[in-house]
Amino acid sequence: MTSSDLYPVSRLAAVQEATAKAGLDALLLTPGPDLRYVTGYDAKPLERLTCLVVPASGEPYMMVPRLELPAAEASPASRLGLEFVAWDETDDPYAVAAKRLGQAARVGLADRMWAMSSLRFREVLPGAEQVLAGTVLRDLRTRKSPAEVAALREAGAAIDAVHRQVPGFLRAGRTEREVGRDIAEAILAAGHATVDFVIVASGPNGASPHHDVSDRVIQAGEPVVVDIGGQLHNGYCSDSTRMYCVGEPPADFAAYYEVLRQAQEAACAAVRPGVPCESIDAAARDVIAEAGYGEYFIHRTGHGIGIETHEEPYIVAGNAEPMRPGFAFSVEPGIYLPGRHGARIEDIVVCTEDGGERLNDTPRDLVIV
């Protein structure tokens, strides 16, 4: 895959069309996932304004600090035929952008725009209603192209390679932090550009879904939740959770782990076009509830993934949006017993034309080390 495949020139025109259709006068995209999605430019978030301005009609342009101009021109954004409006240290780039926009009634701001930028745009565009750019970009970003699916598949293979190494890192007497450090190094060695998160949750820490790492020493007979992910150089993310146990697991853990495995399998099997997103959540939740562990499944079943680890669509009760081919998301039910232990199994799944495809292929059985 090339940047042309992942960040095609045609995307900018599609975004401009969606902007007009949404009744906005312009999108204002500062550094972050929205800007990268539209242009391929992974711009640095700085106090100096970088901003892609996509008017509903007329030519898009990018405000760039002059010292950042070489980086912008070397980025994939240079293929788009954009005008780069370089500004100097004594200029007010917000005022320049406002003057070029004219009388704007509604503008969409990047979902991750810094408050300082949002407030400055409010000052220079006092009559303009501000809405989230995500309302415009959502339909485009949620339906992954074949190139994006290929990028996510590559990310899945890279994180799978790390999980295959985890048994060599885990043993009684090591701390979660020591194991986490080895895993972080392996994530980078497997081809990721960044380590986004490493969760090594042993024993009772496993009952906290977003535990990080700690200086707790891993004990014999303890289950360990390992949830890891990062971002490839192309911008697309990995995220996968597998379960390990240092020696034979406690009997109560082994019993509910089998329930969890069945729940995750049921949710993955429920993926197909047209079914509501919430039905995937229900498929997992029903299995867990019927086994008597419903109160211990305390989070949604999944989240979308792409150039962000967490993005839409969310696989949660109340989201009746129909599944569509190209949706990419996690399926990660969990069971968490406070003070004792917990478990989660997570794969990234893509909705296809007739079902779902898992992008992770390491075994989902409990790994005894």
C-alpha positions as CSV (number, residue, x, y, z in Angstrom):
1,M,0.0,0.0,0.0
2,T,1.1,3.6,-0.7
3,S,-0.1,6.8,0.7
4,S,-2.0,7.3,-2.5
5,D,-4.0,4.2,-1.7
6,L,-4.7,5.1,1.9
7,Y,-5.2,8.9,1.4
8,P,-6.5,9.2,-2.2
9,V,-6.7,12.6,-3.9
10,S,-10.5,12.0,-4.4
11,R,-11.1,12.1,-0.7
12,L,-10.8,15.9,-0.5
13,A,-13.5,16.3,-3.1
14,A,-15.7,13.9,-1.2
15,V,-15.2,15.9,2.0
16,Q,-16.1,19.1,0.2
17,E,-19.3,17.6,-1.2
18,A,-20.2,16.3,2.3
19,T,-19.5,19.7,3.8
20,A,-21.9,21.4,1.4
21,K,-24.5,18.7,1.9
22,A,-24.4,19.2,5.7
23,G,-25.2,22.9,5.3
24,L,-21.8,24.1,6.5
25,D,-19.8,26.9,4.9
26,A,-16.5,25.3,5.7
27,L,-14.6,22.7,7.6
28,L,-11.6,23.8,9.7
29,L,-9.2,20.9,10.3
30,T,-6.3,21.4,12.6
31,P,-3.6,18.7,13.3
32,G,-5.1,15.4,14.4
33,P,-6.9,12.4,13.0
34,D,-9.4,14.4,10.9
35,L,-6.6,16.3,9.1
36,R,-4.6,13.2,8.6
37,Y,-7.6,11.3,7.2
38,V,-8.4,14.0,4.6
39,T,-4.8,14.8,3.5
40,G,-2.4,12.1,4.8
41,Y,-0.5,14.9,6.6
42,D,0.4,14.0,10.2
43,A,1.0,17.5,11.2
44,K,2.5,18.4,14.6
45,P,0.0,19.9,17.0
46,L,1.7,23.2,17.9
47,E,0.6,26.6,19.3
48,R,1.2,27.9,15.8
49,L,-1.9,27.3,13.6
50,T,-1.9,24.7,10.9
51,C,-5.4,24.4,9.5
52,L,-6.9,22.9,6.4
53,V,-9.8,25.1,5.3
54,V,-12.4,23.2,3.1
55,P,-15.1,25.6,2.0
56,A,-18.4,24.3,0.7
57,S,-17.6,25.9,-2.6
58,G,-14.3,27.3,-3.9
59,E,-10.7,26.0,-3.5
60,P,-9.5,24.4,-0.3
61,Y,-6.3,25.7,1.2
62,M,-4.0,25.0,4.2
63,M,-2.8,27.6,6.6
64,V,0.7,26.7,7.6
65,P,3.4,28.4,9.8
66,R,6.2,29.3,7.4
67,L,8.7,27.2,9.4
68,E,6.4,24.2,8.9
69,L,6.0,24.7,5.2
70,P,8.7,22.3,4.1
71,A,7.1,19.5,6.2
72,A,3.7,20.2,4.7
73,E,5.1,20.3,1.1
74,A,6.9,17.0,1.8
75,S,3.7,15.3,3.1
76,P,1.0,13.5,1.1
77,A,-1.0,16.7,1.2
78,S,1.2,18.0,-1.5
79,R,-0.5,15.7,-4.0
80,L,-3.9,17.4,-3.5
81,G,-3.2,20.5,-5.4
82,L,-3.8,22.6,-2.3
83,E,-2.6,26.1,-1.9
84,F,-0.3,26.4,1.1
85,V,-0.9,29.7,2.8
86,A,2.3,30.3,4.7
87,W,2.1,32.8,7.5
88,D,4.9,34.6,9.4
89,E,5.4,35.1,13.1
90,T,3.9,38.5,13.2
91,D,0.8,37.5,11.2
92,D,-2.6,36.5,12.7
93,P,-3.5,33.3,10.8
94,Y,-7.0,33.2,12.3
95,A,-7.8,36.6,10.9
96,V,-6.3,35.6,7.5
97,A,-8.5,32.5,7.4
98,A,-11.6,34.5,8.4
99,K,-11.0,37.1,5.8
100,R,-10.7,34.5,3.1
101,L,-13.9,32.8,4.3
102,G,-16.0,35.9,4.4
103,Q,-19.4,35.7,6.0
104,A,-19.6,32.2,7.3
105,A,-22.8,31.1,9.1
106,R,-21.8,27.5,10.1
107,V,-18.3,26.0,10.3
108,G,-17.2,22.5,11.3
109,L,-14.2,22.2,13.7
110,A,-12.0,19.2,13.9
111,D,-13.1,17.0,16.7
112,R,-9.7,17.1,18.3
113,M,-9.1,20.9,17.8
114,W,-7.5,22.5,20.8
115,A,-9.8,24.8,22.8
116,M,-7.4,27.7,22.2
117,S,-7.9,27.4,18.4
118,S,-11.7,26.9,18.7
119,L,-12.0,30.1,20.8
120,R,-9.8,32.1,18.4
121,F,-12.0,31.0,15.5
122,R,-15.0,32.1,17.5
123,E,-13.4,35.5,18.0
124,V,-12.7,36.1,14.3
125,L,-15.9,34.4,13.1
126,P,-18.3,35.8,15.7
127,G,-21.5,35.1,13.7
128,A,-20.6,31.6,12.8
129,E,-22.1,28.6,14.6
130,Q,-19.5,26.0,15.4
131,V,-20.2,22.3,15.0
132,L,-18.1,19.2,15.0
133,A,-16.4,18.2,11.8
134,G,-17.1,14.6,12.7
135,T,-20.7,15.1,11.8
136,V,-19.5,15.6,8.2
137,L,-16.6,13.1,8.2
138,R,-18.4,10.3,10.0
139,D,-19.9,8.4,7.1
140,L,-16.6,8.6,5.2
141,R,-14.4,7.5,8.1
142,T,-16.6,4.6,9.3
143,R,-16.7,2.8,5.9
144,K,-13.1,1.6,5.4
145,S,-11.9,1.3,1.8
146,P,-10.2,-1.9,0.7
147,A,-6.8,-0.1,1.2
148,E,-7.8,0.8,4.7
149,V,-8.9,-2.7,5.5
150,A,-5.5,-3.9,4.2
151,A,-3.8,-1.5,6.5
152,L,-5.8,-2.7,9.4
153,R,-5.1,-6.3,8.5
154,E,-1.3,-5.4,8.4
155,A,-1.7,-3.8,11.9
156,G,-3.5,-6.9,13.1
157,A,-0.7,-9.2,11.9
158,A,1.9,-7.0,13.6
159,I,0.2,-7.1,17.0
160,D,-0.5,-10.8,16.6
161,A,3.3,-11.2,16.3
162,V,3.7,-9.5,19.6
163,H,1.2,-11.7,21.4
164,R,3.1,-14.8,20.2
165,Q,6.1,-13.5,22.1
166,V,4.2,-12.7,25.3
167,P,4.6,-16.2,26.9
168,G,8.3,-15.6,26.8
169,F,7.9,-12.4,28.8
170,L,5.5,-13.6,31.5
171,R,6.7,-15.5,34.6
172,A,6.1,-15.4,38.3
173,G,8.4,-13.0,40.1
174,R,8.4,-10.3,37.4
175,T,6.5,-7.1,37.7
176,E,3.8,-6.0,35.4
177,R,6.0,-3.0,34.5
178,E,8.9,-5.2,33.5
179,V,6.7,-7.4,31.3
180,G,5.1,-4.2,29.8
181,R,8.5,-2.8,28.9
182,D,9.4,-6.0,27.0
183,I,6.0,-5.8,25.2
184,A,6.5,-2.2,24.2
185,E,9.8,-3.0,22.7
186,A,8.3,-5.9,20.8
187,I,5.5,-3.6,19.5
188,L,8.0,-1.3,17.9
189,A,10.1,-4.1,16.6
190,A,7.0,-5.6,14.9
191,G,6.6,-2.6,12.7
192,H,4.6,-0.1,14.7
193,A,5.6,3.6,14.7
194,T,4.2,4.2,18.2
195,V,3.2,2.2,21.2
196,D,-0.3,3.5,22.1
197,F,-1.0,1.4,25.1
198,V,0.2,-1.7,27.0
199,I,-2.0,-3.2,29.7
200,V,-0.5,-6.0,31.8
201,A,-3.1,-6.7,34.5
202,S,-2.3,-9.5,36.8
203,G,-4.5,-11.1,39.4
204,P,-6.9,-8.6,41.0
205,N,-5.7,-5.9,38.6
206,G,-7.4,-7.8,35.8
207,A,-10.7,-6.7,37.2
208,S,-9.9,-3.1,36.1
209,P,-10.5,-3.0,32.4
210,H,-8.2,0.0,31.8
211,H,-5.5,-0.9,34.2
212,D,-2.1,0.1,32.8
213,V,1.0,-1.5,34.3
214,S,2.3,-1.3,37.9
215,D,5.1,-2.5,40.1
216,R,2.9,-5.4,41.3
217,V,4.8,-8.7,41.2
218,I,3.0,-11.4,39.2
219,Q,2.3,-14.5,41.2
220,A,2.1,-18.2,40.3
221,G,-1.5,-19.3,39.4
222,E,-2.6,-15.8,38.4
223,P,-4.5,-14.9,35.2
224,V,-3.0,-11.9,33.3
225,V,-4.9,-9.7,30.9
226,V,-2.7,-8.4,28.1
227,D,-4.3,-5.7,26.0
228,I,-1.9,-4.0,23.5
229,G,-1.9,-1.8,20.5
230,G,0.0,0.8,18.5
231,Q,-0.1,2.8,15.3
232,L,1.7,1.8,12.1
233,H,3.7,4.3,10.1
234,N,0.8,4.6,7.6
235,G,-1.4,5.9,10.5
236,Y,-3.6,2.8,11.0
237,C,-3.9,1.2,14.4
238,S,-3.8,-2.2,16.1
239,D,-5.6,-3.4,19.3
240,S,-5.9,-6.9,20.6
241,T,-6.4,-8.6,24.0
242,R,-5.4,-12.1,24.9
243,M,-5.4,-14.0,28.2
244,Y,-2.5,-15.7,29.9
245,C,-2.1,-17.5,33.2
246,V,1.2,-18.2,35.0
247,G,0.5,-21.8,35.8
248,E,-2.8,-23.5,36.3
249,P,-5.7,-21.0,36.7
250,P,-8.1,-20.8,39.6
251,A,-11.2,-23.0,39.1
252,D,-13.7,-20.1,39.1
253,F,-11.6,-18.3,36.5
254,A,-11.5,-21.3,34.2
255,A,-15.3,-21.6,34.4
256,Y,-16.1,-18.1,33.4
257,Y,-13.3,-17.9,30.8
258,E,-15.1,-20.5,28.8
259,V,-18.3,-18.4,29.0
260,L,-16.3,-15.4,27.8
261,R,-14.8,-17.3,24.9
262,Q,-18.3,-18.4,23.8
263,A,-19.6,-14.8,24.1
264,Q,-16.8,-13.4,21.9
265,E,-17.4,-16.1,19.3
266,A,-21.2,-15.4,19.3
267,A,-20.6,-11.7,18.8
268,C,-18.2,-12.2,15.9
269,A,-20.6,-14.7,14.3
270,A,-23.4,-12.1,14.5
271,V,-21.6,-9.6,12.3
272,R,-23.2,-9.1,8.8
273,P,-24.5,-6.1,6.8
274,G,-27.8,-4.7,7.9
275,V,-27.8,-5.9,11.6
276,P,-27.9,-3.1,14.2
277,C,-24.6,-2.4,15.8
278,E,-26.2,-3.0,19.2
279,S,-27.1,-6.5,18.2
280,I,-23.4,-7.4,18.2
281,D,-23.2,-6.2,21.8
282,A,-26.4,-8.1,22.7
283,A,-25.0,-11.4,21.2
284,A,-22.0,-11.3,23.6
285,R,-24.0,-9.9,26.5
286,D,-26.7,-12.5,26.4
287,V,-24.3,-15.4,26.7
288,I,-22.6,-13.8,29.6
289,A,-25.8,-12.9,31.4
290,E,-27.3,-16.3,30.9
291,A,-24.3,-17.8,32.6
292,G,-24.9,-15.5,35.6
293,Y,-22.0,-13.0,35.0
294,G,-24.0,-10.2,33.5
295,E,-23.3,-7.7,36.2
296,Y,-19.5,-8.2,35.7
297,F,-19.6,-7.2,32.0
298,I,-19.3,-3.5,32.6
299,H,-18.4,-1.9,29.3
300,R,-19.5,-1.9,25.7
301,T,-18.6,-4.8,23.4
302,G,-16.6,-2.7,21.0
303,H,-15.4,0.5,19.3
304,G,-14.5,1.4,15.8
305,I,-10.8,1.6,14.7
306,G,-8.9,3.1,11.9
307,I,-6.5,6.1,12.2
308,E,-7.7,6.3,15.8
309,T,-7.8,3.4,18.2
310,H,-11.3,4.5,19.4
311,E,-13.6,5.9,16.8
312,E,-17.1,5.3,15.5
313,P,-19.0,3.0,15.2
314,Y,-19.5,2.0,18.8
315,I,-20.8,-1.5,19.5
316,V,-23.1,-0.7,22.4
317,A,-26.7,-0.9,23.4
318,G,-28.6,2.0,22.0
319,N,-26.7,2.2,18.7
320,A,-29.3,1.0,16.2
321,E,-27.2,2.0,13.2
322,P,-27.1,-0.9,10.6
323,M,-23.8,-2.6,10.0
324,R,-22.4,-1.7,6.6
325,P,-19.5,-3.3,4.6
326,G,-16.3,-1.6,5.6
327,F,-17.2,-1.0,9.2
328,A,-14.1,-2.0,11.3
329,F,-14.4,-2.4,15.1
330,S,-13.3,-4.4,18.1
331,V,-15.2,-7.2,19.6
332,E,-14.0,-7.4,23.2
333,P,-16.5,-8.7,25.8
334,G,-15.1,-9.0,29.3
335,I,-15.9,-10.4,32.8
336,Y,-14.4,-8.7,35.8
337,L,-14.7,-10.0,39.4
338,P,-13.6,-7.1,41.7
339,G,-10.7,-8.0,44.0
340,R,-10.1,-11.4,42.4
341,H,-9.4,-11.3,38.6
342,G,-10.8,-10.5,35.2
343,A,-10.7,-11.5,31.6
344,R,-11.2,-10.0,28.1
345,I,-10.8,-11.4,24.6
346,E,-10.5,-8.9,21.8
347,D,-10.3,-9.1,18.0
348,I,-10.6,-6.4,15.3
349,V,-13.4,-7.4,12.9
350,V,-14.4,-5.9,9.5
351,C,-18.0,-6.2,8.2
352,T,-17.8,-7.7,4.7
353,E,-20.5,-8.0,2.0
354,D,-21.8,-11.2,3.6
355,G,-20.5,-11.5,7.1
356,G,-17.5,-10.5,9.1
357,E,-13.7,-11.0,8.9
358,R,-11.5,-11.2,12.0
359,L,-8.2,-9.4,11.5
360,N,-6.5,-11.2,14.4
361,D,-5.7,-14.8,14.2
362,T,-3.8,-15.8,17.4
363,P,-5.6,-18.5,19.4
364,R,-8.3,-17.3,21.8
365,D,-7.9,-20.1,24.3
366,L,-6.3,-19.3,27.6
367,V,-2.5,-19.5,27.3
368,I,-0.8,-21.3,30.2
369,V,2.8,-20.2,30.7
